[in-house]
């Protein structure tokens, strides 16, 4: 009896578990970076919804998707409906419905909110309220059932938004245009959920810096020929992280779709090589120099390609995007950790 399909299924499940573990670790680190405490109430439900929708988008039927999650079809449909639509306010998300309800009143207590959304699970309502408060869209006073909620006025929200770093928003706009290989302004606004004036300001700054090109018209076409966050720059690090992560996911996804096996001539895929060295190791200087040398070589070729493309734009219908992703990390152990972090910082 051929058991390879079962064996492959077990291996795939272990791979998924391992990837999920690493992803949750990354999310945990991002959510607490630099002392930030980002609200996470929506994460688990959003992962379920996004994953289910992506599997369905790849042509898998809902009954099969439900089985993949260990749910009966009816339970799966109910869960999707609960997470994407309020049972108490059909056609709207629970998050949007609760926020709208609070905004319609000068103040509203927890009991009244619970009564209004009695058809929705109590824990879901509580999670949305926590997320609204954590997101700065709602004020809360009191505790438990005595809590009173008030929506943050739109004028105050706009003032807060204006105080946020426009540099960060500019970098996010830049990355979005670059990843899409060009898009209309309306598409950018929809993709990021930002207001048109903010999008216009960001694109004008990027155009002035020659980061993107903007065509004429009521809904101009935006293109970005390059994406680079300068080394050492404080703003835009989130975009750099997302760009690195997207490149890795895209490469792995393409490799998985092409099936197992690899060849030396492959142009899709990756290799992970780790070097175990120490301060007295004769090859440690060569290993550390390798990292900066690869970065310099890649940047040199990248700059020359960019310069050529500025004077000879590649044809849109025949352009091939080649992504060279490389990462570098040094993990120290024992007493050397603190010293090496200072003395051997990589450029």
N, C-alpha and C positions, 0 to 999 in steps of 0.2 A: 504493500500500500504506500502510495506516495504522500508523505506528510509535509512536503516543502511549503505548501500554502499556509498550513497551520503554523509552521515554524517561522515563516515570514511574518505572519500576523503577530505572533508573540514578540518578535524582534521590533516590529513597527510600533507596537504598543509601548515597549520599553523606550524606544526613541522618542515617542511623543511625551512620555512621562519625563524624560530627561530634559527635553526642550522646554516643557512647561515649567520645570523646576528652575532652570536657568532664567527663563523669562520673568518668573515671579521674583526672583532675586534681583533682577535688573529694575523691575517696577518698584520694589521696596527701596532700593538705593536711590532711585530718582525721586521718590515721594518724600525722602528725608534729606535730600541734598542740601547742603549749606544751611541746615537748621529748618528747612521748610517742612511743613506738615500738610501735605496735599490731601484733600478729601478723597477717600477711596470707596465711599459707600456704593458707588455705581459700578465699580470695576467688575465684580464677579458676574453681575447680570449682563453688563455690556459685552463681556467676553462671550457669554452664552449666545446672546443675540447675534453678534457679529460672526461668530463661528458658524452658527446654524445658517445664516443667510449666505455666507460664502460657500458652504457645502451645497446648498440648494442652487446657488448660481452656477456651480460646476456641473449641474444637470442631474444631481441625485434627488430622487423623489422624497417627499416629506415622510412617508412611512419608513423608508430606509433611514433617513436622518434621525427620526424619532428613536428607532431601534439602536442606532449608533450611540445615542445618549442614554440608552437603557430606559426609555419611556414608551408608553403606549401612545399611539397616534393622537388620541384625544387629549391625553395629558400634555403632550408636546405642543399641540395647538393652543391649549389653554395657557400654558406657560409663556409661549411667544406672545399671545394676546395680552397677558398680564404685564409683561415687561415692555411692550411697545405701545400699549394703549390703556388708558384708565378705564376700569369697569364702571366707574361712577360718571364718567364724562366721555362718552364714546367719540372716537375720531380724534382724540388728543392724547398725548403722552401723559402719564400720571405726573411726571415732573412739571410739565407745562401747565397742567390743569390746576395743580396745587398752587403754583406760583401765581397764576392768573387770579385764583380765588382770593389769595391773600392781598394781592394788589388792588382788588375791587373794594377793599375795606380799609378803614383807617388803622384798625388793629383787629385781630381775631385770635381767640384763645384756642388751645389745643383741643378742647372738647368739641368746639364747633367745627373744627377741621375734621375731627374723627367722625362726627355726625354726617358731614357733607360727603365724605369719602368712605362711608360705611361698607360699600360694596367691594372696596379694595382691601387686601390684607393689611392688618395693622402695622406689621413690621415693614412693609413697603412704604407706607405713608411716613413712618418714623424715619426711614432711611432717606427719603426725599427731603424731608424737613431739615435733617442734619446736613444734607448736601447743599441745600439752598442757603443755609446759614453759613456753612463753610466757604461757599463760593462768593459770599459778600452780596448776595441779592436780597437777603431777608435779615432783619434784626430779630433777635429773640431775647425776652426777659423772663425770669422765673424758671422753675424746674418742673419736669414731669407734666402732669395734667394741668398744672397751673400756668404753664408756659403761655406767653402771649407773643404773637408774631406780627411784624409790620414790614411791608415791602420797602426796600430802599428806593427812594424817589429816583426817577429817571435822570433828573438833573445831576443828582449826586453820583449816579452810575457813570454818567458821561464825564463828570469831573475826575472820577477815579480812573476811568479809561484813558483820559488825557494825560494823567500823571504816570501811566505805565510807560516803560521804555519803548520809544518808537523804533529804536535800533533793533530790539528783539522782534518786533512785528515785521520790520523790513526784512530781516533775515528769513523769517518764516515765509513771507511772500516770495522771496527769491527762491527758496528751496522748493516751494510748491510749483512754481512756474518751471523750474529746471526739471523736476521729476516728471512733470506731465509732457515735457518736450514742447511746450507752448500751449497756450490756452487763451480764450477770450476773457476780458475783464469780468464779465458777468459770471463766468465759470469760477474765477478766482474768488469772487465774493461769496458764491454759493459754497465752495469747497472749504473756506475758512470761517464762514459765518461772521465776517466783519462788515461794518457799514461802508457804503460806497465812498464817502469822503476819506476814510482811513485808508482804503485800498488805493484811492487816487493819489494820496500823499506818498504812500510807500512806493508805488510804481514810478512816480515822478522822481523821487530820490534815487531809486535804482537806475532809472534811465539817465539821470544827470551824472551818475557814477559809472556809466557805461556797463552796467551789470546786465541790463535787459534792453530789448528794443520794443518799441510800441508803435503799432501801425496806426493809420488814420481811421476815423469812423466813429459811429456812435457806440459801438462795442468793440474797442480796439483789441487786436491780437497781440499777445505778450509772448516774448521768447527770451530765454536765458541761455547764453552760449557757454557759461561756466558757472561753477559754484565753488567758492573757496572762502573759508573763515580763517583769517590770518592767525598764525600761531601766537598765542599769548593774549588774544583778544577776549575780554570778559563777556561782552555781549555776543549772543548767537551760539553759545555752546550747546544749547538744547537742539538747535538745528543741525549742528555738526554730529551730535549723538544720533539723531534720527536718520541723518543721511548715511552714516556708517551702518546703522542697524538695517536700514532698507536695502543697502547694497548686499549685505550678507544674506538677508532673507531671499532677495531676488535670485542670487547665485545658487543658493541651496535649492530653492524651488525649481529653478530650471533644470538643475542636475537631477532632482528626484523625478521630474516629469520625463526625462530622457532615459530613465531606468538605471539599474546598477551597472557597475563596471567603469573603469577609467583607463585612459591611454595617455602616454607622454605628450601626444600632439593635441590633447583636449584644450579647448579655449574656454570651457565652462567648468567651474569647479574650484577647489581650493586645497591647500595643504597646510597642516599645522605642524611646525617643527619647534621643539623646545630644546634649549641648551642648558644643561646643568653645569654651572661654573661657580667659582668662588674667588675671593680676592687674590689668592695665590695661584690660580689656574693660569697656565701659560697662554691659553687661547681666549681668556675673558676679554682683553682689549679688542681682539679681532671680532668677537661676537657683538660687542656693544657698538663697534664702528660699523658693522654690517647694517644695523638699523638706520643710522643716519645716512649711510651711503645709498641704500635703497630709496629712502625718501628723496634724497637729492637727485638721483637718476630719474625717478618717476616724475618729479616736479619739472625737471628740465624738458623731458619729452612732452609733458602736458602743456607747458608754456609755449613750446614751439607749435604744437597742434592748434592751440588757441590763437596764436598770432596768424597762422596760415588761414584759419577759418574766418578771421575778421576781414581779410581781404578777398578770400575765396569761399564764400558761404557754401557749405555742403548741400547738395540737392535733397529736399525734404523726402522725396520718394525713394531715395537710395541710401539714406544715412544709416550707418551702423554704429550704435553706441557700445563702446568697449569700456567696461568698468574694471579697473584694477583696484581691488580692495586689499589693503594690508593693515594689520594691526600690530601693535607692539605692547608688551607688558613685561614688567620685571617684578617678580615676587621674591622678597627676601625672607630669610628665616633666621631665628636666633638673634644674637646681639648685633649682627651686621645690619639689621633692617633700618634703623634710624640713620646710621652713618651713610649707608649706600644711597638712601633716599636724597640726601643732601649732596654728596660728593659725586654721584654718578647720574645726575638728572640728565635725561636725554633731550636733545634740542627739539 
